[in-house]
Amino acid sequence: MRQFPQARDYYQQALEIKIEFGVSETLPSEASYSCASTYYQLGKVAEELGELEEAKANYLKDLVITTEFNDKHGLGISLRNLARFYQTTQDEDLLREVAKIFGTTVEELKEAIINTEE
């Protein structure tokens, strides 16, 4: 329906609920894990609204969580999305942040992105 401001409000509310109830009912790390997909969706909404820094911040939060929990399926989705986002923005800071998360270099990361496109 392309109601992005409303979608952002709903995702933000969902995130707040997950954090509030997740922290009190489960281990904090489990609450964190349940937030990954919401951060991803908040990133998508921010990107649609042209708020690229906000999108990047949310995509990176999603990536940190999926990496922390070794969620291979979620990690694949996150990495494909980040490669697409980088191709759109050419934001070198994004690559530096992703490289830091994985303990690699920007050059190695660029190589991996190029190889996945072929």
CNS distance restraints for C-alpha pairs under 8 A (distance, minus, plus):
assign (resid   3 and name CA) (resid   7 and name CA) 6.10 0.50 0.50
assign (resid   4 and name CA) (resid   8 and name CA) 6.03 0.50 0.50
assign (resid   4 and name CA) (resid  45 and name CA) 5.85 0.50 0.50
assign (resid   4 and name CA) (resid  48 and name CA) 7.30 0.50 0.50
assign (resid   4 and name CA) (resid  49 and name CA) 6.93 0.50 0.50
assign (resid   5 and name CA) (resid   9 and name CA) 6.38 0.50 0.50
assign (resid   5 and name CA) (resid  45 and name CA) 7.87 0.50 0.50
assign (resid   5 and name CA) (resid  49 and name CA) 7.95 0.50 0.50
assign (resid   6 and name CA) (resid  10 and name CA) 6.30 0.50 0.50
assign (resid   7 and name CA) (resid  11 and name CA) 6.11 0.50 0.50
assign (resid   7 and name CA) (resid  45 and name CA) 7.17 0.50 0.50
assign (resid   8 and name CA) (resid  12 and name CA) 5.98 0.50 0.50
assign (resid   8 and name CA) (resid  42 and name CA) 6.17 0.50 0.50
assign (resid   8 and name CA) (resid  45 and name CA) 6.23 0.50 0.50
assign (resid   8 and name CA) (resid  46 and name CA) 7.63 0.50 0.50
assign (resid   9 and name CA) (resid  13 and name CA) 6.15 0.50 0.50
assign (resid  10 and name CA) (resid  14 and name CA) 6.14 0.50 0.50
assign (resid  11 and name CA) (resid  15 and name CA) 6.09 0.50 0.50
assign (resid  11 and name CA) (resid  38 and name CA) 6.34 0.50 0.50
assign (resid  11 and name CA) (resid  41 and name CA) 7.32 0.50 0.50
assign (resid  11 and name CA) (resid  42 and name CA) 6.38 0.50 0.50
assign (resid  12 and name CA) (resid  16 and name CA) 6.22 0.50 0.50
assign (resid  12 and name CA) (resid  42 and name CA) 7.48 0.50 0.50
assign (resid  13 and name CA) (resid  17 and name CA) 6.19 0.50 0.50
assign (resid  14 and name CA) (resid  18 and name CA) 6.11 0.50 0.50
assign (resid  14 and name CA) (resid  38 and name CA) 7.55 0.50 0.50
assign (resid  15 and name CA) (resid  19 and name CA) 6.14 0.50 0.50
assign (resid  15 and name CA) (resid  35 and name CA) 6.28 0.50 0.50
assign (resid  15 and name CA) (resid  38 and name CA) 6.35 0.50 0.50
assign (resid  15 and name CA) (resid  39 and name CA) 7.84 0.50 0.50
assign (resid  16 and name CA) (resid  20 and name CA) 5.97 0.50 0.50
assign (resid  17 and name CA) (resid  21 and name CA) 5.88 0.50 0.50
assign (resid  17 and name CA) (resid  22 and name CA) 7.71 0.50 0.50
assign (resid  18 and name CA) (resid  22 and name CA) 5.21 0.50 0.50
assign (resid  18 and name CA) (resid  23 and name CA) 7.90 0.50 0.50
assign (resid  18 and name CA) (resid  31 and name CA) 6.57 0.50 0.50
assign (resid  18 and name CA) (resid  34 and name CA) 7.15 0.50 0.50
assign (resid  18 and name CA) (resid  35 and name CA) 6.74 0.50 0.50
assign (resid  19 and name CA) (resid  23 and name CA) 5.79 0.50 0.50
assign (resid  19 and name CA) (resid  31 and name CA) 6.08 0.50 0.50
assign (resid  19 and name CA) (resid  32 and name CA) 7.34 0.50 0.50
assign (resid  19 and name CA) (resid  35 and name CA) 7.58 0.50 0.50
assign (resid  20 and name CA) (resid  24 and name CA) 6.75 0.50 0.50
assign (resid  21 and name CA) (resid  25 and name CA) 6.03 0.50 0.50
assign (resid  22 and name CA) (resid  26 and name CA) 5.45 0.50 0.50
assign (resid  22 and name CA) (resid  27 and name CA) 7.46 0.50 0.50
assign (resid  22 and name CA) (resid  28 and name CA) 6.93 0.50 0.50
assign (resid  22 and name CA) (resid  30 and name CA) 7.31 0.50 0.50
assign (resid  22 and name CA) (resid  31 and name CA) 4.55 0.50 0.50
assign (resid  23 and name CA) (resid  27 and name CA) 6.22 0.50 0.50
assign (resid  23 and name CA) (resid  28 and name CA) 4.94 0.50 0.50
assign (resid  23 and name CA) (resid  31 and name CA) 5.75 0.50 0.50
assign (resid  26 and name CA) (resid  30 and name CA) 6.31 0.50 0.50
assign (resid  26 and name CA) (resid  31 and name CA) 6.57 0.50 0.50
assign (resid  27 and name CA) (resid  31 and name CA) 6.56 0.50 0.50
assign (resid  28 and name CA) (resid  32 and name CA) 6.16 0.50 0.50
assign (resid  29 and name CA) (resid  33 and name CA) 6.22 0.50 0.50
assign (resid  30 and name CA) (resid  34 and name CA) 6.38 0.50 0.50
assign (resid  31 and name CA) (resid  35 and name CA) 6.62 0.50 0.50
assign (resid  32 and name CA) (resid  36 and name CA) 6.96 0.50 0.50
assign (resid  32 and name CA) (resid  65 and name CA) 6.93 0.50 0.50
assign (resid  33 and name CA) (resid  65 and name CA) 6.01 0.50 0.50
assign (resid  33 and name CA) (resid  66 and name CA) 7.22 0.50 0.50
assign (resid  33 and name CA) (resid  69 and name CA) 7.21 0.50 0.50
assign (resid  34 and name CA) (resid  38 and name CA) 7.88 0.50 0.50
assign (resid  35 and name CA) (resid  39 and name CA) 6.26 0.50 0.50
assign (resid  35 and name CA) (resid  62 and name CA) 7.74 0.50 0.50
assign (resid  36 and name CA) (resid  40 and name CA) 6.32 0.50 0.50
assign (resid  36 and name CA) (resid  61 and name CA) 7.13 0.50 0.50
assign (resid  36 and name CA) (resid  62 and name CA) 4.53 0.50 0.50
assign (resid  36 and name CA) (resid  63 and name CA) 7.65 0.50 0.50
assign (resid  36 and name CA) (resid  65 and name CA) 5.94 0.50 0.50
assign (resid  36 and name CA) (resid  66 and name CA) 6.70 0.50 0.50
assign (resid  37 and name CA) (resid  41 and name CA) 6.22 0.50 0.50
assign (resid  37 and name CA) (resid  62 and name CA) 6.69 0.50 0.50
assign (resid  38 and name CA) (resid  42 and name CA) 6.07 0.50 0.50
assign (resid  38 and name CA) (resid  62 and name CA) 7.99 0.50 0.50
assign (resid  39 and name CA) (resid  43 and name CA) 6.13 0.50 0.50
assign (resid  39 and name CA) (resid  58 and name CA) 5.05 0.50 0.50
assign (resid  39 and name CA) (resid  59 and name CA) 6.46 0.50 0.50
assign (resid  39 and name CA) (resid  61 and name CA) 6.48 0.50 0.50
assign (resid  39 and name CA) (resid  62 and name CA) 5.44 0.50 0.50
assign (resid  40 and name CA) (resid  44 and name CA) 6.40 0.50 0.50
assign (resid  40 and name CA) (resid  58 and name CA) 6.16 0.50 0.50
assign (resid  40 and name CA) (resid  59 and name CA) 5.38 0.50 0.50
assign (resid  40 and name CA) (resid  61 and name CA) 7.98 0.50 0.50
assign (resid  40 and name CA) (resid  62 and name CA) 5.60 0.50 0.50
assign (resid  40 and name CA) (resid  78 and name CA) 7.79 0.50 0.50
assign (resid  41 and name CA) (resid  45 and name CA) 6.25 0.50 0.50
assign (resid  42 and name CA) (resid  46 and name CA) 6.10 0.50 0.50
assign (resid  42 and name CA) (resid  55 and name CA) 7.03 0.50 0.50
assign (resid  42 and name CA) (resid  58 and name CA) 6.35 0.50 0.50
assign (resid  43 and name CA) (resid  47 and name CA) 6.05 0.50 0.50
assign (resid  43 and name CA) (resid  54 and name CA) 6.80 0.50 0.50
assign (resid  43 and name CA) (resid  55 and name CA) 3.94 0.50 0.50
assign (resid  43 and name CA) (resid  56 and name CA) 6.64 0.50 0.50
assign (resid  43 and name CA) (resid  57 and name CA) 7.46 0.50 0.50
assign (resid  43 and name CA) (resid  58 and name CA) 4.88 0.50 0.50
assign (resid  43 and name CA) (resid  59 and name CA) 5.46 0.50 0.50
assign (resid  44 and name CA) (resid  48 and name CA) 6.26 0.50 0.50
assign (resid  44 and name CA) (resid  55 and name CA) 6.49 0.50 0.50
assign (resid  45 and name CA) (resid  49 and name CA) 6.30 0.50 0.50
assign (resid  45 and name CA) (resid  55 and name CA) 7.51 0.50 0.50
assign (resid  46 and name CA) (resid  50 and name CA) 6.27 0.50 0.50
assign (resid  46 and name CA) (resid  51 and name CA) 5.00 0.50 0.50
assign (resid  46 and name CA) (resid  52 and name CA) 6.61 0.50 0.50
assign (resid  46 and name CA) (resid  54 and name CA) 6.07 0.50 0.50
assign (resid  46 and name CA) (resid  55 and name CA) 4.92 0.50 0.50
assign (resid  47 and name CA) (resid  51 and name CA) 5.47 0.50 0.50
assign (resid  47 and name CA) (resid  52 and name CA) 5.42 0.50 0.50
assign (resid  47 and name CA) (resid  54 and name CA) 7.73 0.50 0.50
assign (resid  47 and name CA) (resid  55 and name CA) 5.25 0.50 0.50
assign (resid  51 and name CA) (resid  55 and name CA) 6.17 0.50 0.50
assign (resid  52 and name CA) (resid  56 and name CA) 6.02 0.50 0.50
assign (resid  53 and name CA) (resid  57 and name CA) 6.19 0.50 0.50
assign (resid  54 and name CA) (resid  58 and name CA) 6.28 0.50 0.50
assign (resid  55 and name CA) (resid  59 and name CA) 6.09 0.50 0.50
assign (resid  56 and name CA) (resid  60 and name CA) 6.07 0.50 0.50
assign (resid  56 and name CA) (resid  94 and name CA) 7.21 0.50 0.50
assign (resid  57 and name CA) (resid  61 and name CA) 6.30 0.50 0.50
assign (resid  58 and name CA) (resid  62 and name CA) 6.28 0.50 0.50
assign (resid  59 and name CA) (resid  63 and name CA) 6.21 0.50 0.50
assign (resid  59 and name CA) (resid  78 and name CA) 7.41 0.50 0.50
assign (resid  59 and name CA) (resid  82 and name CA) 7.31 0.50 0.50
assign (resid  60 and name CA) (resid  64 and name CA) 6.12 0.50 0.50
assign (resid  60 and name CA) (resid  97 and name CA) 7.83 0.50 0.50
assign (resid  60 and name CA) (resid  98 and name CA) 7.49 0.50 0.50
assign (resid  61 and name CA) (resid  65 and name CA) 6.34 0.50 0.50
assign (resid  62 and name CA) (resid  66 and name CA) 6.16 0.50 0.50
assign (resid  62 and name CA) (resid  78 and name CA) 7.29 0.50 0.50
assign (resid  63 and name CA) (resid  67 and name CA) 5.92 0.50 0.50
assign (resid  63 and name CA) (resid  75 and name CA) 6.81 0.50 0.50
assign (resid  63 and name CA) (resid  78 and name CA) 6.09 0.50 0.50
assign (resid  63 and name CA) (resid  79 and name CA) 7.68 0.50 0.50
assign (resid  64 and name CA) (resid  68 and name CA) 6.01 0.50 0.50
assign (resid  64 and name CA) (resid 101 and name CA) 6.94 0.50 0.50
assign (resid  65 and name CA) (resid  69 and name CA) 6.27 0.50 0.50
assign (resid  66 and name CA) (resid  70 and name CA) 5.88 0.50 0.50
assign (resid  66 and name CA) (resid  71 and name CA) 5.21 0.50 0.50
assign (resid  66 and name CA) (resid  72 and name CA) 7.72 0.50 0.50
assign (resid  66 and name CA) (resid  74 and name CA) 6.12 0.50 0.50
assign (resid  66 and name CA) (resid  75 and name CA) 5.63 0.50 0.50
assign (resid  67 and name CA) (resid  71 and name CA) 6.50 0.50 0.50
assign (resid  67 and name CA) (resid  75 and name CA) 6.54 0.50 0.50
assign (resid  70 and name CA) (resid  75 and name CA) 7.50 0.50 0.50
assign (resid  71 and name CA) (resid  75 and name CA) 5.75 0.50 0.50
assign (resid  72 and name CA) (resid  76 and name CA) 6.09 0.50 0.50
assign (resid  73 and name CA) (resid  77 and name CA) 6.55 0.50 0.50
assign (resid  74 and name CA) (resid  78 and name CA) 6.09 0.50 0.50
assign (resid  75 and name CA) (resid  79 and name CA) 5.98 0.50 0.50
assign (resid  76 and name CA) (resid  80 and name CA) 6.14 0.50 0.50
assign (resid  77 and name CA) (resid  81 and name CA) 6.12 0.50 0.50
assign (resid  78 and name CA) (resid  82 and name CA) 6.07 0.50 0.50
assign (resid  79 and name CA) (resid  83 and name CA) 6.06 0.50 0.50
assign (resid  80 and name CA) (resid  84 and name CA) 6.24 0.50 0.50
assign (resid  81 and name CA) (resid  85 and name CA) 6.04 0.50 0.50
assign (resid  82 and name CA) (resid  86 and name CA) 5.97 0.50 0.50
assign (resid  83 and name CA) (resid  87 and name CA) 6.22 0.50 0.50
assign (resid  83 and name CA) (resid 113 and name CA) 6.23 0.50 0.50
assign (resid  84 and name CA) (resid  88 and name CA) 6.35 0.50 0.50
assign (resid  85 and name CA) (resid  89 and name CA) 6.10 0.50 0.50
assign (resid  85 and name CA) (resid  90 and name CA) 7.98 0.50 0.50
assign (resid  86 and name CA) (resid  90 and name CA) 5.00 0.50 0.50
assign (resid  86 and name CA) (resid  91 and name CA) 5.95 0.50 0.50
assign (resid  86 and name CA) (resid  92 and name CA) 7.96 0.50 0.50
assign (resid  86 and name CA) (resid  94 and name CA) 7.16 0.50 0.50
assign (resid  86 and name CA) (resid  95 and name CA) 7.69 0.50 0.50
assign (resid  91 and name CA) (resid  95 and name CA) 7.08 0.50 0.50
assign (resid  92 and name CA) (resid  96 and name CA) 6.40 0.50 0.50
assign (resid  93 and name CA) (resid  97 and name CA) 6.21 0.50 0.50
assign (resid  94 and name CA) (resid  98 and name CA) 6.20 0.50 0.50
assign (resid  95 and name CA) (resid  99 and name CA) 5.91 0.50 0.50
assign (resid  95 and name CA) (resid 106 and name CA) 5.92 0.50 0.50
assign (resid  95 and name CA) (resid 109 and name CA) 7.22 0.50 0.50
assign (resid  95 and name CA) (resid 110 and name CA) 7.86 0.50 0.50
assign (resid  96 and name CA) (resid 100 and name CA) 6.11 0.50 0.50
assign (resid  96 and name CA) (resid 105 and name CA) 7.67 0.50 0.50
assign (resid  96 and name CA) (resid 106 and name CA) 5.88 0.50 0.50
assign (resid  97 and name CA) (resid 101 and name CA) 6.36 0.50 0.50
assign (resid  98 and name CA) (resid 102 and name CA) 6.44 0.50 0.50
assign (resid  99 and name CA) (resid 103 and name CA) 5.78 0.50 0.50
assign (resid  99 and name CA) (resid 104 and name CA) 4.92 0.50 0.50
assign (resid  99 and name CA) (resid 105 and name CA) 5.48 0.50 0.50
assign (resid  99 and name CA) (resid 106 and name CA) 5.68 0.50 0.50
assign (resid  99 and name CA) (resid 109 and name CA) 6.49 0.50 0.50
assign (resid 100 and name CA) (resid 104 and name CA) 6.38 0.50 0.50
assign (resid 100 and name CA) (resid 105 and name CA) 7.59 0.50 0.50
assign (resid 104 and name CA) (resid 108 and name CA) 6.66 0.50 0.50
assign (resid 104 and name CA) (resid 109 and name CA) 7.12 0.50 0.50
assign (resid 105 and name CA) (resid 109 and name CA) 6.27 0.50 0.50
assign (resid 106 and name CA) (resid 110 and name CA) 6.11 0.50 0.50
assign (resid 107 and name CA) (resid 111 and name CA) 6.22 0.50 0.50
assign (resid 108 and name CA) (resid 112 and name CA) 6.27 0.50 0.50
assign (resid 109 and name CA) (resid 113 and name CA) 6.26 0.50 0.50
assign (resid 110 and name CA) (resid 114 and name CA) 6.14 0.50 0.50
assign (resid 111 and name CA) (resid 115 and name CA) 6.13 0.50 0.50
assign (resid 112 and name CA) (resid 116 and name CA) 6.24 0.50 0.50
assign (resid 113 and name CA) (resid 117 and name CA) 6.51 0.50 0.50
assign (resid 114 and name CA) (resid 118 and name CA) 6.78 0.50 0.50
